[in-house]
Amino acid sequence: MSEKIDSNAAILELLNQALVIEYTMIIHYPRIASAMPDEHTRKLSQLLGSASMAHFDTVTSTITKLGGIPNCTFEPFPDDLDLKAIFEIQLDKERKAAQLHNQIASLITDFPLREKFKGLVKDEFAHARIVEEILSKLEK
């Protein structure tokens, strides 16, 4: 059995990586949702935005709890609103976020917090499925 590492520095690094990877476009979800071609994909986009905000809160509060400073950076809104390209990138980000949250969960020794991050992993896979659905609608 591998030994659990309780290293705040390693956990903080992974948490900040999650912020950079997944949450750089979070502030743009309302604008992206409003540009969706139909009501269904608009609602899916809004759902992703709301869920991402909840994850953002979890990650930033964990960073603060561990004594770190959240590295919040946001990307500018894309000049050309290529929704398909945005969601192809987002799909990759959802998958990478799941990997990072899984790594974080494996390092955290606080059981309730570890379980919370295991829940985030499941959420990220669900988000990836939503993004895939959005992409399938955009390809039609």
DSSP file (Angstrom, degrees, kcal/mol; ACC not computed):
  #  RESIDUE AA STRUCTURE BP1 BP2  ACC     N-H-->O    O-->H-N    N-H-->O    O-->H-N    TCO  KAPPA ALPHA  PHI   PSI    X-CA   Y-CA   Z-CA
    1    1 A M              0   0    0      0, 0.0     2,-0.1     0, 0.0     0, 0.0   0.000 360.0 360.0 360.0 131.7    0.0    0.0    0.0
    2    2 A S        -     0   0    0      1,-0.1     2,-0.3     0, 0.0     0, 0.0  -0.446 360.0-110.7 -75.4 145.7    1.5    3.4   -0.9
    3    3 A E        -     0   0    0     -2,-0.1     2,-0.3     1,-0.1    -1,-0.1  -0.557  28.5-122.2 -77.1 134.0    2.1    5.8    1.8
    4    4 A K        -     0   0    0     -2,-0.3     2,-0.6     2,-0.0   103,-0.1  -0.560  21.9-142.4 -75.1 138.7   -0.1    8.9    1.9
    5    5 A I        -     0   0    0    101,-0.3     2,-0.9    -2,-0.3    -1,-0.0  -0.907   9.5-162.9-105.8 124.3    1.7   12.2    1.7
    6    6 A D        +     0   0    0     -2,-0.6     2,-0.7   102,-0.1     3,-0.1  -0.650  34.8 147.7-104.0  74.9    0.4   15.1    3.7
    7    7 A S     >  -     0   0    0     -2,-0.9     4,-2.4   100,-0.2     5,-0.2  -0.904  32.7-168.3-115.2 105.1    2.3   17.8    1.9
    8    8 A N  H  > S+     0   0    0     -2,-0.7     4,-3.3     1,-0.2     5,-0.2   0.875  89.3  57.3 -58.0 -37.0    0.5   21.1    1.8
    9    9 A A  H  > S+     0   0    0      2,-0.2     4,-2.1     1,-0.2    -1,-0.2   0.925 109.3  43.7 -62.4 -43.9    2.9   22.4   -0.8
   10   10 A A  H  > S+     0   0    0      2,-0.2     4,-2.1     1,-0.2    -1,-0.2   0.911 116.3  47.5 -67.2 -41.7    2.2   19.6   -3.2
   11   11 A I  H  X S+     0   0    0     -4,-2.4     4,-2.8     1,-0.2    -2,-0.2   0.927 111.4  50.6 -64.7 -44.7   -1.5   19.8   -2.6
   12   12 A L  H  X S+     0   0    0     -4,-3.3     4,-2.5    -5,-0.2     5,-0.2   0.890 108.6  52.6 -61.2 -39.8   -1.5   23.6   -3.1
   13   13 A E  H  X S+     0   0    0     -4,-2.1     4,-1.9    -5,-0.2    -1,-0.2   0.932 112.1  44.9 -61.5 -45.8    0.5   23.2   -6.3
   14   14 A L  H  X S+     0   0    0     -4,-2.1     4,-2.2     2,-0.2    -2,-0.2   0.896 111.9  52.5 -66.2 -40.3   -2.1   20.8   -7.7
   15   15 A L  H  X S+     0   0    0     -4,-2.8     4,-1.9     1,-0.2    -2,-0.2   0.924 110.7  46.9 -61.3 -44.3   -5.0   23.0   -6.5
   16   16 A N  H  X S+     0   0    0     -4,-2.5     4,-2.3     1,-0.2    -1,-0.2   0.845 108.8  55.3 -68.4 -32.1   -3.6   26.0   -8.2
   17   17 A Q  H  X S+     0   0    0     -4,-1.9     4,-2.9    -5,-0.2     5,-0.2   0.911 106.2  52.2 -62.8 -40.6   -3.0   23.9  -11.4
   18   18 A A  H  X>S+     0   0    0     -4,-2.2     4,-2.5     1,-0.2     5,-0.7   0.906 108.7  50.7 -61.5 -41.2   -6.7   23.0  -11.3
   19   19 A L  H  X5S+     0   0    0     -4,-1.9     4,-1.3     1,-0.2    -1,-0.2   0.936 113.8  44.0 -60.8 -45.7   -7.6   26.7  -11.1
   20   20 A V  H  <5S+     0   0    0     -4,-2.3     4,-0.4     1,-0.2    -2,-0.2   0.912 118.6  42.9 -67.1 -43.1   -5.4   27.6  -14.0
   21   21 A I  H  <5S+     0   0    0     -4,-2.9     3,-0.2    -5,-0.2    -2,-0.2   0.957 128.3  19.6 -70.4 -51.3   -6.5   24.7  -16.2
   22   22 A E  H ><5S+     0   0    0     -4,-2.5     3,-0.5    -5,-0.2    -3,-0.2   0.830 120.8  49.1 -94.8 -31.9  -10.2   24.6  -15.7
   23   23 A Y  G ><<S+     0   0    0     -4,-1.3     3,-0.6    -5,-0.7     4,-0.3   0.266  75.1  98.1-102.4  13.5  -11.4   27.9  -14.4
   24   24 A T  G 3  S+     0   0    0     -4,-0.4    51,-2.8     1,-0.2    -1,-0.2   0.754  95.3  36.2 -71.5 -22.6   -9.7   30.4  -16.7
   25   25 A M  G X  S+     0   0    0     -3,-0.5     3,-2.2    49,-0.2     4,-0.4   0.375  85.3 107.5-106.6   2.8  -12.9   30.7  -18.8
   26   26 A I  G X  S+     0   0    0     -3,-0.6     3,-1.2     1,-0.3    -1,-0.1   0.818  74.2  56.1 -56.2 -37.0  -15.4   30.5  -15.9
   27   27 A I  G 3  S+     0   0    0     -4,-0.3    -1,-0.3     1,-0.2     4,-0.3   0.660 103.2  58.1 -71.6 -12.3  -16.4   34.1  -16.0
   28   28 A H  G <> S+     0   0    0     -3,-2.2     4,-2.6     1,-0.2     3,-0.3   0.488  74.1  97.5 -95.7  -3.4  -17.4   33.8  -19.6
   29   29 A Y  H <> S+     0   0    0     -3,-1.2     4,-3.3    -4,-0.4     5,-0.3   0.892  80.8  53.4 -56.5 -42.8  -20.0   31.1  -19.2
   30   30 A P  H  > S+     0   0    0      0, 0.0     4,-2.0     0, 0.0    -1,-0.2   0.927 113.0  44.2 -58.5 -41.5  -23.0   33.4  -19.2
   31   31 A R  H  > S+     0   0    0     -3,-0.3     4,-0.8    -4,-0.3    -2,-0.2   0.893 114.7  48.8 -68.8 -39.4  -21.8   35.0  -22.5
   32   32 A I  H >< S+     0   0    0     -4,-2.6     3,-1.0     1,-0.2     4,-0.4   0.932 110.5  51.5 -64.4 -45.4  -21.1   31.6  -24.0
   33   33 A A  H >< S+     0   0    0     -4,-3.3     3,-1.5     1,-0.3    -2,-0.2   0.896 105.6  55.0 -59.6 -40.5  -24.5   30.3  -23.0
   34   34 A S  H 3< S+     0   0    0     -4,-2.0    -1,-0.3     1,-0.3    -2,-0.2   0.724 105.7  54.0 -67.3 -19.1  -26.2   33.3  -24.5
   35   35 A A  T << S+     0   0    0     -3,-1.0    -1,-0.3    -4,-0.8    -2,-0.2   0.461  80.6 119.2 -92.5  -1.8  -24.5   32.5  -27.8
   36   36 A M    <   -     0   0    0     -3,-1.5     6,-0.1    -4,-0.4    -3,-0.0  -0.336  69.0-127.7 -67.3 148.0  -25.7   28.9  -28.0
   37   37 A P  S    S+     0   0    0      0, 0.0     2,-0.3     0, 0.0    -1,-0.1   0.660  82.8  21.8 -75.4 -16.2  -27.9   28.0  -31.0
   38   38 A D  S  > S-     0   0    0      1,-0.1     4,-1.9     0, 0.0     5,-0.1  -0.953  79.4-106.3-148.3 167.4  -30.8   26.4  -29.0
   39   39 A E  H  > S+     0   0    0     -2,-0.3     4,-2.5     1,-0.2     5,-0.2   0.870 113.5  55.3 -63.2 -39.7  -32.4   26.4  -25.6
   40   40 A H  H  > S+     0   0    0      1,-0.2     4,-2.2     2,-0.2    -1,-0.2   0.949 111.7  41.3 -62.1 -50.2  -31.1   22.9  -24.7
   41   41 A T  H  > S+     0   0    0      1,-0.2     4,-2.3     2,-0.2    -1,-0.2   0.824 112.2  57.1 -69.4 -28.8  -27.5   23.7  -25.3
   42   42 A R  H  X S+     0   0    0     -4,-1.9     4,-2.3     2,-0.2    -1,-0.2   0.931 108.8  46.1 -62.9 -45.4  -27.9   27.1  -23.6
   43   43 A K  H  X S+     0   0    0     -4,-2.5     4,-2.4     2,-0.2    -2,-0.2   0.891 111.4  51.7 -65.9 -39.2  -29.2   25.3  -20.5
   44   44 A L  H  X S+     0   0    0     -4,-2.2     4,-2.3     2,-0.2    -1,-0.2   0.914 110.4  49.1 -62.4 -41.9  -26.4   22.8  -20.6
   45   45 A S  H  X S+     0   0    0     -4,-2.3     4,-2.3     2,-0.2    -2,-0.2   0.900 111.1  49.4 -63.7 -41.5  -23.9   25.6  -20.8
   46   46 A Q  H  X S+     0   0    0     -4,-2.3     4,-2.5     2,-0.2    -1,-0.2   0.891 109.3  52.8 -65.0 -38.7  -25.5   27.4  -17.9
   47   47 A L  H  X S+     0   0    0     -4,-2.4     4,-2.7     2,-0.2     5,-0.2   0.922 109.2  49.1 -61.0 -44.8  -25.4   24.2  -15.9
   48   48 A L  H  X S+     0   0    0     -4,-2.3     4,-2.7     1,-0.2    -2,-0.2   0.914 110.7  50.9 -60.6 -42.9  -21.7   23.8  -16.6
   49   49 A G  H  X S+     0   0    0     -4,-2.3     4,-1.9     2,-0.2    -2,-0.2   0.924 112.4  45.4 -61.7 -45.5  -21.1   27.4  -15.5
   50   50 A S  H  X S+     0   0    0     -4,-2.5     4,-1.8     2,-0.2    -2,-0.2   0.922 114.9  47.2 -64.6 -45.1  -23.0   26.9  -12.2
   51   51 A A  H  X S+     0   0    0     -4,-2.7     4,-2.2     1,-0.2    -2,-0.2   0.897 110.8  52.4 -64.7 -39.5  -21.3   23.7  -11.4
   52   52 A S  H  X S+     0   0    0     -4,-2.7     4,-2.8    -5,-0.2    -1,-0.2   0.877 106.3  53.7 -64.9 -36.7  -17.9   25.2  -12.3
   53   53 A M  H  X S+     0   0    0     -4,-1.9     4,-2.3     2,-0.2    -1,-0.2   0.906 108.0  50.3 -63.5 -40.3  -18.5   28.1   -9.9
   54   54 A A  H  X S+     0   0    0     -4,-1.8     4,-2.0     2,-0.2    -2,-0.2   0.911 112.8  46.3 -63.8 -41.5  -19.3   25.6   -7.1
   55   55 A H  H  X S+     0   0    0     -4,-2.2     4,-2.9     2,-0.2     5,-0.2   0.909 109.2  55.1 -65.3 -41.9  -16.0   23.7   -7.9
   56   56 A F  H  X S+     0   0    0     -4,-2.8     4,-2.8     1,-0.2     5,-0.3   0.917 108.1  49.4 -56.2 -44.8  -14.1   27.0   -8.0
   57   57 A D  H  X S+     0   0    0     -4,-2.3     4,-2.3     2,-0.2     5,-0.2   0.908 111.5  49.0 -61.9 -42.7  -15.4   27.8   -4.5
   58   58 A T  H  X S+     0   0    0     -4,-2.0     4,-1.9     2,-0.2    -2,-0.2   0.933 114.5  44.4 -62.4 -46.7  -14.3   24.4   -3.2
   59   59 A V  H  X S+     0   0    0     -4,-2.9     4,-2.3     2,-0.2    -2,-0.2   0.936 115.8  45.6 -66.8 -47.1  -10.9   24.7   -4.7
   60   60 A T  H  X S+     0   0    0     -4,-2.8     4,-2.2    -5,-0.2    -1,-0.2   0.893 113.2  49.8 -67.1 -37.4  -10.2   28.3   -3.6
   61   61 A S  H  X S+     0   0    0     -4,-2.3     4,-2.5    -5,-0.3    -1,-0.2   0.862 110.7  50.9 -69.1 -32.9  -11.5   27.7   -0.1
   62   62 A T  H  X S+     0   0    0     -4,-1.9     4,-2.1    -5,-0.2     6,-0.2   0.913 108.8  51.0 -67.6 -42.3   -9.3   24.6    0.2
   63   63 A I  H  <>S+     0   0    0     -4,-2.3     5,-2.9     1,-0.2    -2,-0.2   0.943 113.2  45.4 -58.4 -47.0   -6.3   26.6   -0.9
   64   64 A T  H ><5S+     0   0    0     -4,-2.2     3,-1.7     1,-0.2    -2,-0.2   0.911 110.1  54.3 -63.1 -43.1   -7.1   29.2    1.7
   65   65 A K  H 3<5S+     0   0    0     -4,-2.5    -1,-0.2     1,-0.3    -2,-0.2   0.850 108.1  50.5 -59.4 -35.6   -7.7   26.6    4.4
   66   66 A L  T 3<5S-     0   0    0     -4,-2.1    -1,-0.3    -5,-0.1    -2,-0.2   0.386 125.0-103.0 -86.4   4.3   -4.3   25.1    3.7
   67   67 A G  T < 5S+     0   0    0     -3,-1.7    -3,-0.2     1,-0.3    -2,-0.1   0.599  80.7 123.1  89.7  11.6   -2.6   28.5    4.0
   68   68 A G      < -     0   0    0     -5,-2.9    -1,-0.3    -6,-0.2   -59,-0.0  -0.378  60.7-118.4 -98.7 179.2   -2.1   29.2    0.3
   69   69 A I        -     0   0    0     -2,-0.1     2,-0.1    -3,-0.1    -9,-0.0  -0.982  31.7-117.9-119.8 121.4   -3.2   32.0   -2.0
   70   70 A P        -     0   0    0      0, 0.0     2,-1.2     0, 0.0   -10,-0.1  -0.348  16.0-141.5 -60.7 134.2   -5.5   31.0   -4.9
   71   71 A N        +     0   0    0     -2,-0.1     2,-0.8     2,-0.0   -11,-0.0  -0.701  29.3 179.6 -96.5  80.4   -3.9   31.8   -8.3
   72   72 A C        +     0   0    0     -2,-1.2     2,-0.4   -12,-0.0   -52,-0.1  -0.757   8.1 161.7 -91.1 112.4   -7.0   33.0  -10.1
   73   73 A T        -     0   0    0     -2,-0.8     2,-0.4   -54,-0.1    -2,-0.0  -0.980  19.6-157.0-126.8 144.2   -6.3   34.0  -13.7
   74   74 A F        -     0   0    0     -2,-0.4   -49,-0.2   -49,-0.1   -50,-0.1  -0.948  14.0-128.2-124.0 142.2   -8.9   34.5  -16.3
   75   75 A E        -     0   0    0    -51,-2.8   -48,-0.1    -2,-0.4     2,-0.0  -0.562  32.8-106.8 -81.5 148.5   -8.6   34.3  -20.1
   76   76 A P        -     0   0    0      0, 0.0    -1,-0.1     0, 0.0     3,-0.1  -0.385  48.1 -87.9 -67.5 156.3  -10.0   37.1  -22.2
   77   77 A F        -     0   0    0      1,-0.1     4,-0.0    -3,-0.1   -52,-0.0  -0.449  55.7 -96.7 -65.1 136.5  -13.1   36.3  -24.1
   78   78 A P        -     0   0    0      0, 0.0    -1,-0.1     0, 0.0     3,-0.0  -0.257  23.4-138.0 -58.4 137.8  -12.2   34.8  -27.5
   79   79 A D  S    S+     0   0    0      1,-0.2     2,-0.6    -3,-0.1    -2,-0.1   0.921  95.8  43.8 -62.6 -45.2  -12.2   37.3  -30.3
   80   80 A D  S    S-     0   0    0      2,-0.1     2,-2.2     1,-0.0    -1,-0.2  -0.910  87.1-136.7-105.0 124.7  -14.0   34.9  -32.6
   81   81 A L        +     0   0    0     -2,-0.6     2,-1.2     1,-0.1     3,-0.1  -0.493  36.1 164.3 -83.0  74.9  -16.8   33.1  -31.0
   82   82 A D     >  -     0   0    0     -2,-2.2     4,-2.4     1,-0.2     5,-0.2  -0.770  14.5-173.5 -92.4  92.1  -16.1   29.6  -32.3
   83   83 A L  H  > S+     0   0    0     -2,-1.2     4,-2.5     1,-0.2     5,-0.2   0.866  80.4  54.6 -58.6 -39.9  -18.3   27.6  -29.9
   84   84 A K  H  > S+     0   0    0      1,-0.2     4,-2.0     2,-0.2    -1,-0.2   0.934 110.4  45.8 -60.9 -45.8  -17.1   24.3  -31.2
   85   85 A A  H  > S+     0   0    0      1,-0.2     4,-2.1     2,-0.2    -2,-0.2   0.903 111.4  53.0 -64.0 -41.1  -13.4   25.2  -30.6
   86   86 A I  H  X S+     0   0    0     -4,-2.4     4,-2.2     1,-0.2    -1,-0.2   0.925 113.1  43.2 -59.6 -45.1  -14.2   26.6  -27.1
   87   87 A F  H  X S+     0   0    0     -4,-2.5     4,-2.1     2,-0.2    -1,-0.2   0.771 108.5  57.5 -78.2 -24.7  -16.0   23.4  -26.1
   88   88 A E  H  X S+     0   0    0     -4,-2.0     4,-1.4    -5,-0.2    -1,-0.2   0.917 111.7  43.5 -65.8 -41.9  -13.3   21.1  -27.6
   89   89 A I  H  X S+     0   0    0     -4,-2.1     4,-2.1     1,-0.2    -2,-0.2   0.905 112.2  53.8 -65.9 -41.8  -10.8   22.9  -25.4
   90   90 A Q  H  X S+     0   0    0     -4,-2.2     4,-2.6     1,-0.2    -2,-0.2   0.864 103.0  56.8 -62.9 -36.4  -13.2   22.7  -22.4
   91   91 A L  H  X S+     0   0    0     -4,-2.1     4,-1.9     1,-0.2    -1,-0.2   0.927 108.2  47.1 -60.2 -45.1  -13.5   19.0  -22.9
   92   92 A D  H  X S+     0   0    0     -4,-1.4     4,-2.4     1,-0.2    -1,-0.2   0.900 111.5  51.6 -62.4 -41.0   -9.8   18.6  -22.5
   93   93 A K  H  X S+     0   0    0     -4,-2.1     4,-2.6     1,-0.2    -2,-0.2   0.887 106.8  53.0 -64.4 -39.6   -9.8   20.9  -19.4
   94   94 A E  H  X S+     0   0    0     -4,-2.6     4,-2.0     2,-0.2    -1,-0.2   0.915 111.2  46.7 -62.0 -42.5  -12.6   18.8  -17.8
   95   95 A R  H  X S+     0   0    0     -4,-1.9     4,-1.8     2,-0.2    -2,-0.2   0.904 113.4  47.6 -66.8 -42.2  -10.6   15.6  -18.2
   96   96 A K  H  X S+     0   0    0     -4,-2.4     4,-2.5     1,-0.2    -2,-0.2   0.889 109.8  53.7 -66.4 -38.0   -7.4   17.3  -16.9
   97   97 A A  H  X S+     0   0    0     -4,-2.6     4,-3.0     1,-0.2     5,-0.2   0.900 106.0  53.2 -62.8 -40.3   -9.3   18.7  -13.9
   98   98 A A  H  X S+     0   0    0     -4,-2.0     4,-2.0     1,-0.2    -1,-0.2   0.919 109.8  48.3 -60.0 -43.3  -10.6   15.2  -13.1
   99   99 A Q  H  X S+     0   0    0     -4,-1.8     4,-2.2     2,-0.2    -2,-0.2   0.922 113.2  47.3 -62.5 -44.4   -7.0   13.9  -13.1
  100  100 A L  H  X S+     0   0    0     -4,-2.5     4,-2.8     1,-0.2    -2,-0.2   0.927 111.3  49.7 -64.8 -45.1   -5.8   16.8  -10.9
  101  101 A H  H  X S+     0   0    0     -4,-3.0     4,-2.6     1,-0.2    -1,-0.2   0.864 110.1  52.5 -62.9 -34.4   -8.7   16.4   -8.4
  102  102 A N  H  X S+     0   0    0     -4,-2.0     4,-1.8    -5,-0.2    -1,-0.2   0.917 110.3  47.3 -66.0 -43.0   -7.9   12.6   -8.2
  103  103 A Q  H  X S+     0   0    0     -4,-2.2     4,-1.0     2,-0.2    -2,-0.2   0.920 112.3  50.3 -61.8 -43.2   -4.3   13.4   -7.4
  104  104 A I  H >X S+     0   0    0     -4,-2.8     4,-1.7     1,-0.2     3,-0.9   0.933 108.7  51.5 -61.5 -46.6   -5.4   15.9   -4.8
  105  105 A A  H 3< S+     0   0    0     -4,-2.6    -1,-0.2     1,-0.3    -2,-0.2   0.863 106.4  55.0 -59.2 -36.1   -7.7   13.4   -3.2
  106  106 A S  H 3< S+     0   0    0     -4,-1.8  -101,-0.3     1,-0.2    -1,-0.3   0.739 112.4  43.1 -71.2 -21.1   -4.9   10.9   -3.0
  107  107 A L  H << S+     0   0    0     -4,-1.0     2,-0.3    -3,-0.9    -1,-0.2   0.703  92.0  93.5 -95.1 -22.6   -2.7   13.3   -1.1
  108  108 A I     <  -     0   0    0     -4,-1.7  -102,-0.1     1,-0.1  -103,-0.0  -0.566  48.5-173.2 -78.7 129.5   -5.3   14.7    1.3
  109  109 A T        +     0   0    0     -2,-0.3     2,-0.7  -105,-0.0    -1,-0.1   0.638  59.7  97.9 -95.4 -17.2   -5.4   13.0    4.7
  110  110 A D     >  -     0   0    0      1,-0.2     4,-2.8     2,-0.1     5,-0.2  -0.636  69.4-149.3 -72.3 111.6   -8.5   14.8    6.0
  111  111 A F  H  > S+     0   0    0     -2,-0.7     4,-2.6     1,-0.2     5,-0.2   0.895  89.9  46.9 -57.3 -50.2  -11.2   12.3    5.2
  112  112 A P  H  > S+     0   0    0      0, 0.0     4,-1.8     0, 0.0    -1,-0.2   0.908 116.1  46.2 -60.5 -38.8  -14.2   14.7    4.6
  113  113 A L  H  > S+     0   0    0      2,-0.2     4,-2.0     1,-0.2    -2,-0.2   0.901 111.1  52.2 -68.8 -40.2  -12.1   16.9    2.3
  114  114 A R  H  X S+     0   0    0     -4,-2.8     4,-2.0     1,-0.2    -1,-0.2   0.923 109.8  49.4 -60.1 -43.7  -10.7   13.8    0.5
  115  115 A E  H  X S+     0   0    0     -4,-2.6     4,-2.0     1,-0.2    -1,-0.2   0.863 106.8  56.1 -63.9 -35.8  -14.2   12.6   -0.1
  116  116 A K  H  X S+     0   0    0     -4,-1.8     4,-1.6    -5,-0.2    -1,-0.2   0.915 109.2  46.0 -61.9 -42.4  -15.2   16.1   -1.4
  117  117 A F  H  X S+     0   0    0     -4,-2.0     4,-1.8     2,-0.2    -2,-0.2   0.828 107.9  55.8 -72.9 -30.8  -12.4   15.9   -4.0
  118  118 A K  H  X S+     0   0    0     -4,-2.0     4,-1.7     1,-0.2    -1,-0.2   0.885 107.4  51.4 -63.6 -36.4  -13.4   12.4   -5.0
  119  119 A G  H  X S+     0   0    0     -4,-2.0     4,-2.4     1,-0.2    -2,-0.2   0.874 105.3  54.9 -65.1 -37.4  -16.8   13.8   -5.6
  120  120 A L  H  X S+     0   0    0     -4,-1.6     4,-2.7     2,-0.2    -1,-0.2   0.875 103.7  55.8 -63.4 -36.2  -15.3   16.5   -7.8
  121  121 A V  H  X S+     0   0    0     -4,-1.8     4,-1.8     2,-0.2    -1,-0.2   0.951 109.4  45.5 -60.2 -48.6  -13.6   13.8   -9.9
  122  122 A K  H  X S+     0   0    0     -4,-1.7     4,-1.9     1,-0.2    -2,-0.2   0.908 112.2  52.4 -60.9 -41.7  -17.0   12.2  -10.6
  123  123 A D  H  X S+     0   0    0     -4,-2.4     4,-2.8     1,-0.2    -1,-0.2   0.909 105.9  53.8 -60.5 -42.2  -18.5   15.7  -11.3
  124  124 A E  H  X S+     0   0    0     -4,-2.7     4,-2.4     1,-0.2    -1,-0.2   0.883 107.3  50.2 -63.7 -37.6  -15.7   16.4  -13.8
  125  125 A F  H  X S+     0   0    0     -4,-1.8     4,-1.8     2,-0.2    -1,-0.2   0.893 111.3  49.3 -66.1 -37.3  -16.5   13.2  -15.7
  126  126 A A  H  X S+     0   0    0     -4,-1.9     4,-1.9     2,-0.2    -2,-0.2   0.896 110.1  51.4 -65.4 -39.6  -20.2   14.2  -15.8
  127  127 A H  H  X S+     0   0    0     -4,-2.8     4,-2.8     1,-0.2    -2,-0.2   0.902 106.2  54.6 -62.9 -40.3  -19.1   17.7  -17.0
  128  128 A A  H  X S+     0   0    0     -4,-2.4     4,-2.5     1,-0.2    -1,-0.2   0.900 107.3  50.4 -60.8 -39.9  -17.1   16.0  -19.8
  129  129 A R  H  X S+     0   0    0     -4,-1.8     4,-2.1     2,-0.2    -1,-0.2   0.889 110.0  50.2 -65.2 -37.8  -20.2   14.1  -20.9
  130  130 A I  H  X S+     0   0    0     -4,-1.9     4,-2.6     2,-0.2    -2,-0.2   0.927 110.5  49.3 -64.3 -44.4  -22.2   17.4  -20.9
  131  131 A V  H  X S+     0   0    0     -4,-2.8     4,-2.9     1,-0.2    -2,-0.2   0.909 109.3  52.6 -61.7 -41.5  -19.5   19.0  -23.0
  132  132 A E  H  X S+     0   0    0     -4,-2.5     4,-2.2     2,-0.2    -1,-0.2   0.899 109.4  49.6 -60.6 -39.7  -19.5   16.0  -25.4
  133  133 A E  H  X S+     0   0    0     -4,-2.1     4,-1.9     2,-0.2    -2,-0.2   0.917 110.7  49.6 -64.7 -42.8  -23.3   16.5  -25.7
  134  134 A I  H  X S+     0   0    0     -4,-2.6     4,-2.3     1,-0.2    -2,-0.2   0.936 110.6  50.5 -60.5 -45.9  -22.9   20.2  -26.5
  135  135 A L  H  X S+     0   0    0     -4,-2.9     4,-1.7     1,-0.2    -1,-0.2   0.894 107.6  52.9 -60.5 -39.7  -20.3   19.4  -29.1
  136  136 A S  H  < S+     0   0    0     -4,-2.2     4,-0.5     1,-0.2    -1,-0.2   0.883 111.1  47.3 -64.3 -35.6  -22.6   16.8  -30.7
  137  137 A K  H >< S+     0   0    0     -4,-1.9     3,-0.7     1,-0.2    -2,-0.2   0.869 111.1  51.2 -71.2 -36.2  -25.3   19.5  -31.0
  138  138 A L  H 3< S+     0   0    0     -4,-2.3    -2,-0.2     1,-0.2    -1,-0.2   0.768 103.5  59.4 -72.3 -24.8  -22.9   22.1  -32.3
  139  139 A E  T 3<        0   0    0     -4,-1.7    -1,-0.2     1,-0.2    -2,-0.2   0.646 360.0 360.0 -78.7 -13.7  -21.7   19.6  -35.0
  140  140 A K    <         0   0    0     -3,-0.7    -1,-0.2    -4,-0.5    -2,-0.1   0.474 360.0 360.0 -80.0 360.0  -25.2   19.3  -36.5
